Amino acid sequence: MAAKDPTLSYYAKNAEAFAASTVDVDFSETQRRFAELLPPGARVLDLGCGSGRDSRAFLDMGFDVTATDGSPELAAIAERTAGIPVRVELFQELSDVGAYDGVWACSSILHLPKDQLADALRRVERALVPGGVLYTSFKHGDSEGERNGRHFTDFTEPTFREFVSASCGLAVEDLWVSGDVRPGRGDERWLNALLRKA
């Protein structure tokens, strides 16, 4: 996302409110599904860490966590939440190679247009060790574009499988649809995905 990107502008203006609405949400079931696929003490990248909620949870599980966010405002909040340094880095700046057992991209890379998303998936693939795991999530649907000040790329199960197979070497291991865990938003549907590097 470029510096003038509307999504980054949205988070610059709304970082505190966004973090407050997500930091205490119970996401433990999905965190557990991801964690079960990782070795003890795994190196985890929280890619687009937002409020820092998940970084904090993975640290509590004994994982070695690296956190990044493209928004300097959210990165500062996440540092307070998780108690670790947070790299201010756009998805297209990820250059780590073979550094992580797991990459957690919860409600983050969904803000990329499809061409940039394909690049981000290839960067995640490079950043993972062989056999490493990616968790990511998207709003469930088939639209792409700006909504309420942010860009969203949505997927259904078939369109996501097709996109991944055309974009990178990661294999889809599990897909499931869930409701939004934030209060009052349970009617919103999310596509959750676990992918593995060969």
C-alpha positions in Angstrom: 0.0 0.0 0.0 1.4 3.4 -1.0 1.8 6.2 1.5 -1.3 7.9 0.3 -3.3 4.7 0.5 -6.8 5.3 1.8 -6.6 2.2 4.1 -3.5 3.6 5.8 -5.2 7.0 6.1 -8.2 5.3 7.7 -6.0 3.6 10.3 -4.1 6.8 10.9 -7.3 8.5 11.8 -9.0 5.6 13.6 -6.2 3.6 15.2 -7.3 4.1 18.8 -11.0 3.3 18.1 -10.1 0.3 15.9 -7.7 -1.1 18.5 -10.2 -0.6 21.3 -12.9 -2.5 19.3 -10.6 -5.5 18.7 -8.0 -5.8 21.5 -10.2 -7.7 24.0 -12.2 -9.8 21.5 -12.0 -13.6 22.2 -10.2 -15.1 19.2 -8.8 -18.1 21.2 -10.4 -20.8 19.1 -8.8 -19.7 15.9 -5.5 -19.0 17.6 -5.6 -22.5 19.0 -6.2 -24.0 15.5 -3.1 -22.2 14.2 -1.0 -22.9 17.2 -1.7 -26.7 17.1 0.1 -26.8 13.7 3.3 -25.2 15.1 6.2 -26.7 17.0 6.9 -25.7 20.6 8.6 -22.3 20.8 7.8 -21.6 17.1 8.9 -18.4 15.4 5.7 -16.6 14.5 5.2 -13.5 12.4 2.1 -11.4 13.2 1.7 -9.8 9.8 -0.5 -6.7 10.1 -0.8 -7.1 13.9 -3.3 -4.3 14.5 -4.0 -3.9 18.2 -1.4 -6.5 19.2 -4.0 -8.8 20.6 -2.8 -11.9 18.8 0.9 -11.2 19.3 0.2 -11.0 23.1 -1.7 -14.4 22.9 1.1 -16.1 21.0 3.7 -14.8 23.4 1.7 -16.2 26.2 1.8 -19.6 24.4 5.6 -19.5 24.5 6.1 -18.6 20.8 8.9 -16.3 19.6 6.9 -13.5 18.0 7.8 -10.9 15.5 5.1 -8.3 14.8 4.7 -5.8 11.9 2.0 -3.3 10.8 1.9 -0.8 8.0 0.3 1.8 10.2 2.7 3.6 12.6 -0.2 4.5 14.8 -1.4 0.9 15.2 2.2 -0.3 15.6 2.6 2.0 18.6 -0.6 0.7 20.1 0.5 -2.9 19.5 3.8 -2.3 21.2 1.9 -1.3 24.4 -0.5 -4.3 24.1 2.1 -7.0 23.4 5.1 -5.5 25.1 7.5 -6.2 22.2 8.9 -3.9 19.4 6.6 -3.7 16.3 8.2 -3.2 12.9 6.4 -0.5 10.8 6.4 -2.3 7.4 4.1 -2.6 4.5 3.2 -6.1 3.3 5.1 -5.5 0.0 8.2 -4.8 2.1 8.4 -8.2 3.8 11.7 -9.6 2.8 12.5 -12.3 5.4 13.5 -15.7 4.0 12.9 -19.0 5.9 12.5 -17.1 9.1 9.2 -18.3 10.5 7.4 -21.5 11.4 4.1 -19.7 11.2 2.7 -16.4 9.7 -0.5 -15.0 11.2 -2.3 -12.5 8.9 -5.6 -12.0 10.6 -7.9 -9.6 8.8 -4.8 -7.8 7.4 -3.9 -8.8 3.8 -7.6 -8.6 2.9 -6.9 -4.8 2.4 -4.7 -5.5 -0.7 -5.9 -5.5 -4.3 -5.5 -8.9 -5.9 -2.2 -8.2 -7.8 -0.6 -7.0 -4.5 -2.2 -9.8 -2.6 -0.6 -12.4 -4.9 2.8 -10.7 -4.3 2.2 -10.8 -0.5 1.4 -14.5 -0.6 4.7 -15.2 -2.4 6.5 -13.1 0.2 4.9 -15.0 3.0 5.8 -18.3 1.3 9.5 -17.2 1.1 9.4 -16.1 4.8 8.2 -19.5 6.0 10.3 -22.5 6.6 9.5 -25.7 4.7 6.3 -27.0 6.2 5.5 -23.6 7.7 1.9 -22.5 8.2 0.0 -19.3 7.2 -3.3 -18.3 8.8 -5.3 -15.6 7.1 -8.9 -14.3 6.9 -11.1 -12.4 4.5 -14.6 -11.2 4.4 -16.8 -13.8 2.8 -18.1 -12.8 -0.6 -17.1 -11.8 -4.1 -16.6 -8.1 -4.1 -13.4 -6.0 -4.3 -13.0 -2.3 -3.7 -13.2 0.5 -1.2 -15.8 0.3 1.5 -16.0 2.7 4.5 -12.6 4.2 3.7 -10.7 1.0 3.3 -10.0 -1.4 0.5 -11.3 -5.0 0.8 -10.7 -8.0 -1.3 -13.4 -10.7 -0.5 -13.3 -14.4 -1.2 -15.6 -17.5 -1.2 -14.1 -20.9 -0.7 -13.8 -21.7 -4.5 -12.5 -18.3 -5.5 -9.9 -18.4 -2.7 -8.6 -21.9 -3.7 -8.4 -20.7 -7.3 -6.6 -17.5 -6.4 -4.0 -19.3 -4.2 -3.2 -22.0 -6.7 -2.6 -19.3 -9.4 -0.5 -17.0 -7.1 1.9 -19.1 -5.0 3.1 -22.5 -4.0 1.2 -22.6 -0.7 -1.3 -25.4 -0.3 -4.7 -24.8 1.3 -5.0 -27.1 4.2 -8.2 -25.9 5.8 -11.0 -23.4 5.0 -14.0 -22.5 7.2 -16.6 -19.8 7.4 -17.3 -18.1 10.8 -19.2 -15.1 12.1 -17.6 -11.9 13.3 -16.6 -12.3 16.9 -17.0 -8.5 17.7 -20.2 -7.7 19.6 -23.2 -6.9 17.4 -21.6 -8.1 14.2 -22.3 -11.8 14.3 -24.1 -11.6 11.0 -20.9 -10.7 9.1 -19.3 -13.8 7.6 -15.5 -14.4 7.4 -13.5 -16.9 5.4 -10.7 -18.4 7.4 -7.8 -20.2 5.8 -4.8 -22.3 6.9 -2.2 -22.8 4.2 1.1 -24.8 4.3 4.4 -24.4 2.5 5.5 -27.6 0.9 
